[in-house]
Amino acid sequence: MHSGSADTLFRPDLLTKYGANGPRYTSYPTALQFRDDFDPADYVRAATDPGASSSELSLYFHIPFCNTACFYCGCNKIATNNHRRARPYLDQLKREMALQAALFDPARPVTQLHWGGGTPTFLSDDETAELMAATREHFMLAPDADAEFSIEIDPRTVTPATLVHLRNIGFNRLSLGVQDFDPVVQRAINRIQPLAMTADLLSAARTTGFHSVSVDLIYGLPHQTVSVFARTLETIIELAPDRLSVFGYAHMPHLFKMQRQIDDATLPPPETRIALLGLAIDMLTSAGYVYIGMDHFARPSDELVRAQKNGTLQRNFQGYSTRADTDLVGFGVSSIGKVGDVYAQNAKDLPAYGAALDAGRLPIARGVRLTPDDRLRRDVITQLMCNLDLPFSHVEAAHGIHFADHFARELDALRPFERDGLLTIAADRLTIHPAGRMVVRNIAMAFDAYLGQTPQQRYSRTV
């Protein structure tokens, strides 16, 4: 698939026109549709189904602890310097693993594993080794060459020696949080992280043999200007990570208390936010990265790019993936699993999470069982978000519908996008053009049956 030149990828006039609040579609239905009266027995039935839809498994571990709180963060986290808090949590994770592993065929290989947070490296080297060893006791981890085993790294909390240790216990991918290199921006978000710290770790990751290193940036942070962010992008291009995520900062202080530390007056106005995104698309594609869509960029040789060209790219709670059609098992406070046609989320606070495990129960607090209409719309949204091309025949064969009739209202809602050159609706398919990648969330929203039921302020801006 043609990646598009920077000028066709970025249309600021259309970002202004279509910019709105909306979901990121790491799932459909989104987590806001999960129900508190969800029956965990539905999850157990899906996990123990002998005709399981997928032979492979993906595991996600949520480590909620951080040494300090970054003011922009909207994740479920606990800021503490007391590293002794990790021990009881580690024991709880091991008990949860025993409960979960009993539900799944032990022959199903784990081809994807991810530790997120919080800060997973809040755990000591001994503790990370212990947790990985316990994982191997309960699940069959695929060989290194066939697996994506990734961990999120805060460069302020690790050394090159830590990376050697993480590689030795089985991790083969790293995700480094950077956000912005500018010291004024860093002070405003309570995340002081000198460039040398990040550069040293990127260099060490390469010599240590990690398959891939990804870097996270954020645009729309306090005090960011086009010139400030351009310097950060120039530096990142020199550091040459394999993948980049460039997220738009979601300022929702009504939902996230730490964000109240940020002075609204220091945030860039909407036209600057749009210019920052355009700058990232322009500079990164000019440097040879492929704009996959939304906020993801990768080198042309990256398997995400190959998967998109082949029409096999997927999406899960960690973003774009080549293996998102696996069943996902979530461990830890607030983590989300996807097994068969069920999404299930663990309790969001440690006391409730621990109480369930003390009672010998899975700590599932909410979830949703997909209806046939949910499954249909999930397939449509996933195909659009990931592969930017939707052959109607694929959906018709899988779901027994006539696409143009079933989705007549949705296709009508997309006509303005077509008139603006962002997509084409043909008799047999819907194709998103390069400039449409910027607003792929807005395009997908046309197929979301729940949007009218959810207050807009619960979602972040799509740009």
VENGI-V643924 format. One record per residue. N is the residue number from 0. RES is the residue in three letters. PSI is psi in whole degrees, 0 to 359 (none if undefined). NEAR is the number of other ideal C-beta (glycine too) atoms within 10 Angstrom. D_LAST is the distance of its C-alpha to the last C-alpha in Angstrom with 1 decimal. Layout:
[[N;RES;PSI;NEAR;D_LAST] [N;RES;PSI;NEAR;D_LAST]]
This chain:
[[0;MET;135;15;23.4] [1;HIS;131;9;22.6] [2;SER;343;20;19.6] [3;GLY;145;18;19.2] [4;SER;164;12;19.5] [5;ALA;324;17;16.8] [6;ASP;327;13;17.3] [7;THR;339;13;16.8] [8;LEU;332;20;13.8] [9;PHE;117;24;11.8] [10;ARG;90;21;11.9] [11;PRO;328;14;10.3] [12;ASP;323;9;12.3] [13;LEU;332;21;10.8] [14;LEU;320;22;7.1] [15;THR;319;12;8.8] [16;LYS;316;14;10.8] [17;TYR;354;22;8.9] [18;GLY;130;18;5.8] [19;ALA;174;14;7.5] [20;ASN;139;18;8.4] [21;GLY;167;22;9.5] [22;PRO;162;24;11.3] [23;ARG;348;20;10.8] [24;TYR;43;22;14.2] [25;THR;347;17;16.2] [26;SER;162;22;18.8] [27;TYR;126;24;19.8] [28;PRO;156;21;20.9] [29;THR;169;20;18.5] [30;ALA;337;18;20.2] [31;LEU;343;12;20.0] [32;GLN;358;19;22.5] [33;PHE;144;17;24.9] [34;ARG;140;11;28.2] [35;ASP;338;7;30.4] [36;ASP;17;6;33.5] [37;PHE;139;19;32.6] [38;ASP;113;14;35.8] [39;PRO;340;17;35.7] [40;ALA;330;9;38.6] [41;ASP;322;18;36.1] [42;TYR;316;24;34.5] [43;VAL;318;18;38.0] [44;ARG;317;15;38.9] [45;ALA;320;21;35.9] [46;ALA;327;21;36.6] [47;THR;4;14;40.3] [48;ASP;118;15;40.0] [49;PRO;338;5;42.4] [50;GLY;41;5;40.5] [51;ALA;138;17;37.3] [52;SER;339;12;34.6] [53;SER;142;16;33.9] [54;SER;339;12;36.4] [55;GLU;158;17;34.1] [56;LEU;152;25;32.5] [57;SER;135;25;29.4] [58;LEU;135;25;29.8] [59;TYR;130;21;27.3] [60;PHE;125;22;28.7] [61;HIS;118;24;27.0] [62;ILE;104;29;28.5] [63;PRO;351;26;27.3] [64;PHE;144;21;29.1] [65;CYS;148;20;27.9] [66;ASN;320;15;30.1] [67;THR;160;15;27.8] [68;ALA;124;16;24.7] [69;CYS;134;22;21.5] [70;PHE;335;18;20.1] [71;TYR;348;24;16.4] [72;CYS;136;19;17.5] [73;GLY;15;14;16.9] [74;CYS;164;16;19.3] [75;ASN;109;17;22.8] [76;LYS;163;21;24.9] [77;ILE;113;18;28.3] [78;ALA;120;16;28.8] [79;THR;148;16;32.5] [80;ASN;0;10;34.8] [81;ASN;95;9;37.3] [82;HIS;351;13;37.2] [83;ARG;344;7;40.0] [84;ARG;343;15;37.5] [85;ALA;327;18;36.5] [86;ARG;306;13;39.9] [87;PRO;327;11;40.0] [88;TYR;320;23;36.4] [89;LEU;317;17;37.5] [90;ASP;322;14;40.5] [91;GLN;319;20;38.4] [92;LEU;320;23;36.1] [93;LYS;323;18;39.4] [94;ARG;321;15;40.7] [95;GLU;321;24;37.6] [96;MET;318;20;37.8] [97;ALA;318;13;41.4] [98;LEU;317;17;40.5] [99;GLN;315;21;37.7] [100;ALA;329;15;39.6] [101;ALA;342;12;42.5] [102;LEU;338;16;40.4] [103;PHE;149;19;39.5] [104;ASP;121;12;41.8] [105;PRO;347;9;42.5] [106;ALA;353;7;42.6] [107;ARG;118;16;38.9] [108;PRO;144;15;37.5] [109;VAL;111;21;34.4] [110;THR;352;21;32.3] [111;GLN;132;23;29.2] [112;LEU;136;25;29.2] [113;HIS;132;23;26.5] [114;TRP;123;28;27.0] [115;GLY;182;21;24.1] [116;GLY;207;24;24.0] [117;GLY;202;24;24.5] [118;THR;101;25;26.3] [119;PRO;327;26;28.5] [120;THR;11;26;30.7] [121;PHE;329;24;31.7] [122;LEU;146;22;34.4] [123;SER;168;15;37.4] [124;ASP;319;16;38.4] [125;ASP;322;9;41.1] [126;GLU;321;17;38.8] [127;THR;321;24;36.3] [128;ALA;319;16;39.3] [129;GLU;317;18;40.7] [130;LEU;320;22;37.5] [131;MET;322;21;37.3] [132;ALA;319;12;41.0] [133;ALA;324;18;40.7] [134;THR;318;23;38.0] [135;ARG;332;12;40.4] [136;GLU;325;11;43.1] [137;HIS;336;19;41.3] [138;PHE;155;20;39.3] [139;MET;102;13;40.1] [140;LEU;133;19;37.6] [141;ALA;159;17;37.3] [142;PRO;154;8;38.6] [143;ASP;319;13;36.4] [144;ALA;339;7;36.1] [145;ASP;12;10;34.8] [146;ALA;153;21;32.4] [147;GLU;103;20;29.0] [148;PHE;103;25;29.8] [149;SER;156;23;27.0] [150;ILE;140;26;26.7] [151;GLU;133;21;24.0] [152;ILE;133;25;25.6] [153;ASP;109;21;25.3] [154;PRO;342;21;27.0] [155;ARG;347;16;28.6] [156;THR;1;14;30.7] [157;VAL;163;22;32.1] [158;THR;168;13;34.5] [159;PRO;328;14;35.2] [160;ALA;325;11;38.0] [161;THR;320;18;35.6] [162;LEU;320;26;33.9] [163;VAL;315;14;37.3] [164;HIS;314;19;38.0] [165;LEU;322;26;34.8] [166;ARG;320;19;35.5] [167;ASN;328;13;39.1] [168;ILE;357;17;38.2] [169;GLY;349;18;36.1] [170;PHE;138;26;32.5] [171;ASN;3;19;31.4] [172;ARG;146;20;27.7] [173;LEU;146;26;25.9] [174;SER;118;22;22.4] [175;LEU;127;21;22.4] [176;GLY;124;22;20.1] [177;VAL;306;23;19.7] [178;GLN;297;22;16.4] [179;ASP;143;27;17.8] [180;PHE;350;21;21.4] [181;ASP;128;19;21.7] [182;PRO;328;13;24.4] [183;VAL;316;13;23.2] [184;VAL;316;22;19.8] [185;GLN;318;19;21.7] [186;ARG;321;12;24.1] [187;ALA;335;21;21.5] [188;ILE;6;23;20.0] [189;ASN;44;16;23.6] [190;ARG;85;21;23.3] [191;ILE;117;11;25.8] [192;GLN;92;20;25.8] [193;PRO;147;13;27.8] [194;LEU;317;14;26.9] [195;ALA;325;9;30.3] [196;MET;314;16;29.7] [197;THR;317;22;26.8] [198;ALA;318;14;28.6] [199;ASP;320;15;31.8] [200;LEU;321;22;30.2] [201;LEU;317;20;28.5] [202;SER;316;12;31.9] [203;ALA;323;20;33.7] [204;ALA;322;23;31.5] [205;ARG;316;13;32.5] [206;THR;340;10;36.2] [207;THR;348;20;36.1] [208;GLY;23;12;35.2] [209;PHE;141;21;31.8] [210;HIS;327;18;30.5] [211;SER;142;19;26.9] [212;VAL;127;22;24.9] [213;SER;147;23;21.2] [214;VAL;137;23;19.3] [215;ASP;129;17;16.3] [216;LEU;159;23;14.3] [217;ILE;131;24;11.7] [218;TYR;155;26;9.8] [219;GLY;13;24;9.6] [220;LEU;163;27;13.1] [221;PRO;139;22;16.0] [222;HIS;4;18;17.8] [223;GLN;134;25;15.4] [224;THR;172;15;16.0] [225;VAL;317;12;15.6] [226;SER;322;9;19.2] [227;VAL;312;17;18.9] [228;PHE;330;28;16.1] [229;ALA;321;15;18.0] [230;ARG;319;13;21.0] [231;THR;315;23;19.4] [232;LEU;319;22;18.1] [233;GLU;317;13;21.7] [234;THR;316;16;23.2] [235;ILE;318;24;21.3] [236;ILE;322;16;22.2] [237;GLU;323;9;25.8] [238;LEU;335;18;25.7] [239;ALA;56;14;24.7] [240;PRO;164;24;23.4] [241;ASP;324;22;23.4] [242;ARG;156;22;19.8] [243;LEU;138;23;16.7] [244;SER;126;21;13.7] [245;VAL;93;23;10.9] [246;PHE;146;18;8.9] [247;GLY;129;20;6.4] [248;TYR;128;24;9.1] [249;ALA;100;17;9.5] [250;HIS;101;19;12.1] [251;MET;67;15;14.4] [252;PRO;340;13;17.8] [253;HIS;340;10;19.4] [254;LEU;327;12;19.0] [255;PHE;110;15;19.4] [256;LYS;321;9;22.3] [257;MET;331;18;21.8] [258;GLN;347;20;18.7] [259;ARG;348;11;21.2] [260;GLN;346;15;22.5] [261;ILE;128;19;19.6] [262;ASP;117;10;20.3] [263;ASP;328;10;17.6] [264;ALA;343;6;19.0] [265;THR;354;13;18.1] [266;LEU;141;18;14.4] [267;PRO;142;21;12.7] [268;PRO;166;9;12.1] [269;PRO;319;14;8.9] [270;GLU;329;11;10.5] [271;THR;320;16;11.1] [272;ARG;313;20;7.6] [273;ILE;319;24;6.9] [274;ALA;324;19;10.4] [275;LEU;317;27;10.1] [276;LEU;315;21;7.8] [277;GLY;320;21;10.4] [278;LEU;315;20;13.1] [279;ALA;314;24;12.5] [280;ILE;315;22;12.6] [281;ASP;307;17;15.5] [282;MET;320;18;17.5] [283;LEU;319;22;17.2] [284;THR;325;20;18.1] [285;SER;331;11;20.8] [286;ALA;1;15;22.1] [287;GLY;357;12;22.6] [288;TYR;150;26;19.9] [289;VAL;130;22;18.6] [290;TYR;106;24;15.0] [291;ILE;324;26;15.4] [292;GLY;159;24;12.0] [293;MET;258;23;8.7] [294;ASP;20;22;9.4] [295;HIS;137;23;13.1] [296;PHE;149;28;15.7] [297;ALA;159;25;19.5] [298;ARG;152;17;22.7] [299;PRO;331;11;24.3] [300;SER;353;9;27.0] [301;ASP;146;20;24.9] [302;GLU;337;18;25.7] [303;LEU;318;24;22.0] [304;VAL;316;22;22.2] [305;ARG;319;14;25.6] [306;ALA;321;21;24.7] [307;GLN;319;24;21.9] [308;LYS;325;15;24.5] [309;ASN;355;12;27.0] [310;GLY;22;14;24.8] [311;THR;9;14;25.3] [312;LEU;145;25;22.0] [313;GLN;179;18;21.3] [314;ARG;135;23;18.8] [315;ASN;194;21;19.9] [316;PHE;348;21;19.1] [317;GLN;2;19;18.8] [318;GLY;216;19;16.2] [319;TYR;148;23;17.6] [320;SER;156;22;21.4] [321;THR;355;18;24.5] [322;ARG;29;19;26.3] [323;ALA;351;21;24.2] [324;ASP;3;17;26.9] [325;THR;162;23;29.2] [326;ASP;135;22;30.0] [327;LEU;125;26;28.1] [328;VAL;122;26;30.2] [329;GLY;137;24;28.7] [330;PHE;142;23;30.8] [331;GLY;168;23;30.6] [332;VAL;132;26;29.3] [333;SER;359;21;26.1] [334;SER;154;27;25.9] [335;ILE;136;20;25.1] [336;GLY;156;25;27.2] [337;LYS;109;26;27.1] [338;VAL;119;28;30.6] [339;GLY;235;19;31.5] [340;ASP;29;17;30.1] [341;VAL;135;23;29.6] [342;TYR;138;28;26.8] [343;ALA;134;29;28.4] [344;GLN;136;19;27.1] [345;ASN;163;25;29.5] [346;ALA;142;19;30.3] [347;LYS;349;15;27.7] [348;ASP;151;14;30.4] [349;LEU;318;17;33.2] [350;PRO;315;9;36.2] [351;ALA;320;13;35.3] [352;TYR;312;24;34.4] [353;GLY;323;18;37.7] [354;ALA;320;13;39.8] [355;ALA;315;20;38.9] [356;LEU;323;20;39.9] [357;ASP;330;11;43.1] [358;ALA;3;8;43.9] [359;GLY;19;8;43.5] [360;ARG;153;11;40.6] [361;LEU;139;18;37.1] [362;PRO;33;28;34.7] [363;ILE;128;21;32.6] [364;ALA;333;20;31.4] [365;ARG;167;19;29.2] [366;GLY;191;25;28.0] [367;VAL;142;20;28.0] [368;ARG;125;17;30.2] [369;LEU;139;18;28.5] [370;THR;167;12;30.2] [371;PRO;324;10;30.8] [372;ASP;322;11;28.0] [373;ASP;315;18;25.6] [374;ARG;318;14;26.8] [375;LEU;309;21;26.4] [376;ARG;326;23;22.8] [377;ARG;316;18;21.9] [378;ASP;317;17;23.4] [379;VAL;311;25;21.6] [380;ILE;318;24;18.1] [381;THR;315;21;19.0] [382;GLN;318;21;20.4] [383;LEU;313;24;17.4] [384;MET;325;24;14.9] [385;CYS;313;24;17.5] [386;ASN;355;20;19.7] [387;LEU;15;23;17.9] [388;ASP;128;16;21.3] [389;LEU;95;22;23.0] [390;PRO;122;17;26.8] [391;PHE;327;20;28.0] [392;SER;326;10;31.3] [393;HIS;316;15;29.9] [394;VAL;319;21;28.6] [395;GLU;318;15;31.7] [396;ALA;322;10;34.0] [397;ALA;331;11;32.4] [398;HIS;0;16;32.1] [399;GLY;41;10;34.9] [400;ILE;168;14;32.9] [401;HIS;113;11;32.7] [402;PHE;309;23;29.0] [403;ALA;327;13;29.0] [404;ASP;313;8;31.1] [405;HIS;321;18;29.4] [406;PHE;32;21;25.9] [407;ALA;317;11;27.0] [408;ARG;319;8;24.8] [409;GLU;318;17;21.7] [410;LEU;323;17;22.4] [411;ASP;320;11;23.1] [412;ALA;339;14;19.7] [413;LEU;357;20;18.2] [414;ARG;321;11;20.5] [415;PRO;322;12;18.1] [416;PHE;321;24;15.8] [417;GLU;317;15;19.2] [418;ARG;331;9;20.3] [419;ASP;7;17;17.3] [420;GLY;18;14;18.2] [421;LEU;338;23;15.4] [422;LEU;167;23;17.9] [423;THR;132;14;21.6] [424;ILE;107;16;23.5] [425;ALA;179;9;27.0] [426;ALA;332;7;30.0] [427;ASP;0;11;29.6] [428;ARG;163;15;25.9] [429;LEU;125;26;22.3] [430;THR;127;15;20.7] [431;ILE;128;23;17.1] [432;HIS;167;18;17.3] [433;PRO;314;24;15.8] [434;ALA;338;20;13.3] [435;GLY;345;26;12.3] [436;ARG;329;22;11.2] [437;MET;327;27;7.7] [438;VAL;29;27;7.6] [439;VAL;329;22;10.3] [440;ARG;317;26;9.2] [441;ASN;324;21;9.6] [442;ILE;315;23;12.8] [443;ALA;329;24;14.1] [444;MET;336;22;13.8] [445;ALA;334;19;16.6] [446;PHE;5;23;18.9] [447;ASP;114;22;18.3] [448;ALA;348;15;21.5] [449;TYR;350;14;20.6] [450;LEU;319;15;17.6] [451;GLY;345;6;19.9] [452;GLN;353;9;21.7] [453;THR;127;17;19.1] [454;PRO;136;8;18.0] [455;GLN;328;10;14.3] [456;GLN;355;10;14.5] [457;ARG;348;14;15.2] [458;TYR;156;20;11.7] [459;SER;166;20;8.6] [460;ARG;144;18;5.4] [461;THR;343;22;3.8] [462;VAL;none;24;0.0]]
